[in-house]
Amino acid sequence: MTAPFYVSPEQLMKDKSDFARKGIARGRSVLVMTYDDGVLFIGENPSKALHKVSEIYDRIAFAAVGKYNEFENLRLAGVRYADLRGFQYDRSDVTVRGLANAYAQTLGTIFTESGKPYEVELTVAEVGRTTEEDQLYRLTYDGSVAEEHGHVVMGGQSEPITAVLREEHRGDLPLSEAVPLAVRALSQAGPDGEPRTLAPDALEAAVLDRTRPRRAFKRLLAPQLATLLGTPADSAATPPEDPA
């Protein structure tokens, strides 16, 4: 009788982690950062049909990189979680912390019990009444969750983007300064390691605006981005080599 093939648990977890990290790194970067009136989400995504940034609930939003079908399943689960909790209890009982814990349990279970982990990285954010009350939570493929402050960068070549934000980001920036800073940071991660130009129609952007009465989520379309950036909305972008 042939002996069963054996792989140590440590090696199995390492192989799964390496597989997930490589899949996430192939995606285009998305960044989340606070500004004076809320939270800005922006990333490279020329597709008009497939969104990386979406609303979850009244003052909560979601951004992701990796395999679209996998993080779309998680987004839908988050919307169901929020709607059910808000219906059973109260809308104020739906919090980003509870959502992050639910995502952590789901991702952790998939990572340990399934043959293939999800190739996704998520950030969920909730806008508060003040900048100090804004909350950002980053979740990785294995269910690890971390509370972040100020900004989060996911996917692609995140190091040069993070370096720009670490030096220049401030929580009191107005949107007219936050958007150009975010785009300038994203433009540092070119396919050849050199800065490039990103046109408004090659970007997906949205905000959680604390000044809106209840539903804080609002998408920033190409014409509005062009106004904030001072560039024509139909200017050409330099596309990266890697797929979204």
C-alpha positions in Angstrom: 0.0 0.0 0.0 1.4 3.4 -1.0 2.1 5.7 1.9 -0.1 8.9 1.9 1.7 12.1 0.7 2.5 14.3 3.7 3.1 18.0 4.0 3.8 19.6 7.3 1.2 22.2 8.5 3.8 24.9 8.6 4.8 24.3 4.9 1.1 24.1 3.9 0.3 27.5 5.5 3.4 29.0 4.0 2.5 27.7 0.5 -1.0 29.1 0.9 0.3 32.5 2.0 2.8 32.7 -0.8 0.1 31.9 -3.3 -2.3 34.5 -2.0 0.4 37.2 -1.8 1.5 36.7 -5.4 -2.1 37.0 -6.6 -2.7 40.2 -4.7 0.5 41.8 -5.8 -0.5 41.3 -9.5 -3.5 43.7 -9.0 -3.5 47.4 -9.4 -3.1 49.4 -6.3 -5.9 51.0 -4.2 -5.4 53.5 -1.5 -7.7 54.7 1.3 -6.9 57.9 3.2 -8.6 60.3 5.5 -9.1 64.0 4.7 -10.8 66.8 6.5 -14.4 65.9 5.6 -14.2 62.1 5.6 -12.4 59.2 3.9 -11.2 59.0 0.3 -10.9 55.8 -1.7 -9.1 55.8 -5.0 -7.4 53.3 -7.2 -6.5 52.3 -10.8 -9.5 50.8 -12.4 -10.4 51.7 -16.0 -13.4 49.3 -16.0 -16.8 51.0 -15.7 -18.6 47.7 -14.7 -16.3 46.1 -12.1 -15.9 48.2 -8.9 -13.1 47.9 -6.4 -14.8 50.5 -4.1 -18.4 50.1 -2.9 -20.8 51.3 -0.3 -21.7 48.8 2.5 -24.0 50.8 4.8 -24.9 54.4 5.8 -21.4 55.5 6.8 -19.3 52.4 5.9 -17.5 51.6 2.7 -15.3 48.8 1.3 -12.3 48.7 -0.9 -10.5 45.6 -2.2 -7.7 44.3 -4.4 -7.2 40.8 -5.8 -9.6 38.4 -7.6 -12.8 40.3 -8.4 -15.2 37.3 -8.0 -13.8 36.6 -4.5 -13.9 40.1 -3.1 -17.3 40.6 -4.7 -18.6 37.6 -2.7 -17.2 39.2 0.4 -18.8 42.6 -0.4 -22.2 41.0 -0.9 -21.8 39.2 2.4 -21.0 42.4 4.1 -24.0 44.2 2.7 -26.2 41.3 3.9 -24.6 41.4 7.4 -25.1 45.2 7.7 -28.7 45.1 6.4 -29.7 42.2 8.7 -28.1 43.8 11.8 -29.6 47.2 11.1 -33.1 45.6 10.6 -32.9 43.4 13.7 -31.5 46.0 16.1 -30.9 49.6 15.0 -29.0 51.3 12.2 -26.5 52.7 14.7 -25.6 49.2 15.8 -24.0 48.5 12.4 -20.3 49.3 12.9 -17.2 48.9 10.9 -15.6 47.0 13.8 -18.3 44.4 13.7 -18.1 44.1 10.0 -14.3 43.7 10.2 -14.6 40.9 12.8 -17.1 39.1 10.5 -14.8 39.4 7.5 -11.9 38.2 9.7 -13.8 35.0 10.7 -14.8 34.3 7.1 -11.3 34.8 5.6 -9.7 32.8 8.4 -12.0 29.9 7.9 -11.4 29.9 4.2 -7.7 30.1 4.6 -7.4 27.2 7.1 -10.1 24.8 5.8 -10.2 25.2 2.0 -7.7 24.0 -0.5 -7.3 27.5 -2.0 -7.2 30.7 0.0 -8.9 33.9 -1.2 -6.5 36.1 -3.2 -7.9 39.3 -1.7 -7.0 42.2 0.6 -9.7 44.4 2.0 -10.1 47.7 3.8 -13.3 48.7 5.4 -13.8 52.2 6.7 -16.4 54.1 8.7 -16.6 57.9 8.7 -17.1 59.5 12.1 -18.3 62.9 13.2 -14.7 64.1 13.4 -11.4 63.1 11.7 -10.3 61.5 15.0 -13.4 59.2 15.0 -12.8 57.9 11.5 -11.9 54.1 11.5 -10.0 52.1 9.0 -9.5 48.3 9.2 -7.3 46.3 6.9 -7.9 42.6 6.4 -5.6 40.1 4.7 -6.2 36.8 3.0 -5.7 34.8 6.2 -8.2 36.7 8.3 -5.7 39.0 10.0 -7.2 42.3 10.9 -5.4 45.5 11.8 -6.6 49.0 12.7 -4.9 51.6 10.5 -4.5 55.3 11.0 -4.5 57.9 8.3 -4.0 55.8 5.1 -3.9 52.3 3.8 -2.3 51.1 0.5 -3.2 47.7 -1.0 -2.0 45.6 -3.9 0.5 46.3 -6.7 3.7 48.1 -5.8 2.6 49.6 -2.5 6.0 50.7 -1.2 6.5 53.8 -3.3 2.9 54.8 -2.8 3.1 54.4 1.0 6.4 56.4 1.0 4.7 59.5 -0.6 1.7 59.3 1.8 3.9 58.9 4.8 5.7 62.1 4.0 2.8 64.3 2.8 -0.5 63.0 4.1 -2.3 65.0 6.8 -5.8 64.3 8.1 -6.8 68.0 7.7 -6.3 68.1 4.0 -9.3 69.4 2.0 -10.5 67.1 -0.8 -9.1 69.5 -3.4 -5.6 68.6 -2.0 -6.2 65.0 -1.0 -7.2 63.8 -4.5 -4.0 65.3 -6.2 -1.9 63.8 -3.5 -3.5 60.4 -3.8 -3.1 60.4 -7.6 0.5 61.6 -7.4 1.2 58.7 -5.0 -0.5 56.1 -7.2 1.5 57.4 -10.2 4.8 56.5 -8.5 4.1 52.7 -9.0 4.7 52.4 -12.7 5.2 48.9 -14.3 8.9 49.8 -14.8 9.3 51.4 -11.5 9.1 54.9 -13.0 6.4 57.5 -12.3 3.7 57.8 -15.0 0.6 59.9 -15.8 -2.8 58.6 -14.6 -5.9 60.1 -16.4 -9.2 60.6 -14.5 -10.9 58.0 -16.6 -8.4 55.4 -15.6 -9.3 55.9 -11.9 -12.1 54.8 -9.6 -12.7 57.1 -6.7 -15.3 57.6 -4.0 -15.6 59.3 -0.6 -17.3 58.9 2.7 -18.4 62.5 3.3 -19.2 63.2 6.9 -21.2 66.3 5.9 -23.8 64.3 4.0 -27.0 63.7 6.2 -27.1 59.9 6.4 -25.7 58.0 3.4 -22.1 59.3 3.4 -20.9 57.3 0.3 -20.5 59.2 -2.9 -18.6 58.3 -6.1 -16.3 60.8 -7.8 -16.8 60.5 -11.5 -14.2 61.4 -14.2 -15.4 65.0 -14.8 -15.2 65.8 -11.0 -11.8 64.1 -10.7 -10.6 66.1 -13.7 -11.7 69.3 -12.0 -10.0 68.4 -8.8 -6.8 67.4 -10.7 -6.9 70.3 -13.2 -6.7 67.9 -16.2 -9.0 67.0 -19.1 -11.3 64.1 -18.2 -10.5 62.3 -21.5 -6.7 62.6 -21.4 -5.0 59.3 -22.0 -3.6 57.2 -19.2 -0.5 55.0 -19.3 -1.8 51.6 -18.6 0.1 49.2 -16.3 1.1 45.8 -17.6 -0.6 43.8 -14.8 -4.3 43.0 -14.9 -6.7 44.3 -12.3 
